[in-house]
Amino acid sequence: MMAKGITTEELDKLTDGELAEKLKEAKEELFNLRFSAVTHRLEDSGRLKEVRRNIARIYTIARERELGIRTAPTAKK
């Protein structure tokens, strides 16, 4: 399970591989939450919004690394 409200700072400390893994986990969780919502078994509707925001944060960090705005922790400056 992904930590609730993961911060940009926490994500920034991850390597590219770990970031990709977090993205995969978040997408799986989002799929499961959507499924629960459709079958009316979703208790925490705020979680859906939170997971979508986490995914957006991960994409943003990955893109900033691509553009050289941010560097991965293993990258030499």
C-alpha positions in Angstrom: 0.0 0.0 0.0 1.1 3.5 -0.7 1.6 5.9 2.1 -1.3 8.4 2.5 -0.4 11.8 1.1 3.1 11.1 -0.2 5.1 14.3 -0.5 7.1 15.7 -3.4 10.1 15.7 -1.1 9.7 11.9 -0.4 9.3 11.2 -4.1 12.3 13.3 -4.9 14.5 11.0 -2.8 13.6 7.9 -4.8 15.6 6.6 -7.7 14.0 6.4 -11.2 13.3 2.7 -10.7 11.7 3.3 -7.3 9.6 6.1 -8.8 8.4 3.8 -11.6 7.5 1.2 -9.0 5.5 3.8 -7.0 3.7 4.8 -10.2 2.8 1.2 -10.9 1.5 0.7 -7.3 -0.5 4.0 -7.5 -2.1 3.0 -10.8 -3.1 -0.4 -9.4 -4.6 1.2 -6.4 -6.5 3.7 -8.5 -7.9 0.9 -10.6 -9.0 -1.0 -7.5 -10.6 2.2 -6.0 -12.5 2.9 -9.3 -13.7 -0.7 -9.3 -14.9 -0.4 -5.7 -16.6 2.9 -6.6 -18.5 1.2 -9.5 -19.6 -1.7 -7.3 -20.6 0.8 -4.5 -18.1 -0.7 -2.0 -15.9 2.4 -1.7 -15.7 3.7 1.8 -13.1 6.4 1.4 -14.0 8.5 -1.6 -11.3 11.1 -0.7 -8.7 8.4 -1.4 -9.5 8.4 -5.1 -8.6 12.1 -5.3 -5.5 11.5 -3.2 -4.2 8.7 -5.4 -4.8 10.7 -8.6 -2.8 13.5 -7.1 0.0 11.1 -6.1 0.1 9.9 -9.7 0.3 13.5 -11.0 3.2 14.2 -8.5 5.1 11.2 -9.8 4.6 12.2 -13.4 5.7 15.7 -12.6 8.9 14.6 -10.9 9.7 12.1 -13.7 9.2 14.8 -16.3 11.3 17.4 -14.5 14.1 14.8 -14.3 13.8 14.3 -18.0 14.1 18.0 -18.6 17.0 18.4 -16.1 15.1 20.6 -13.7 15.4 17.9 -11.0 18.1 15.2 -10.7 17.7 11.7 -9.5 19.5 11.0 -6.2 22.0 8.8 -8.0 22.8 11.4 -10.7 26.0 13.3 -10.5 25.5 17.1 -10.7 
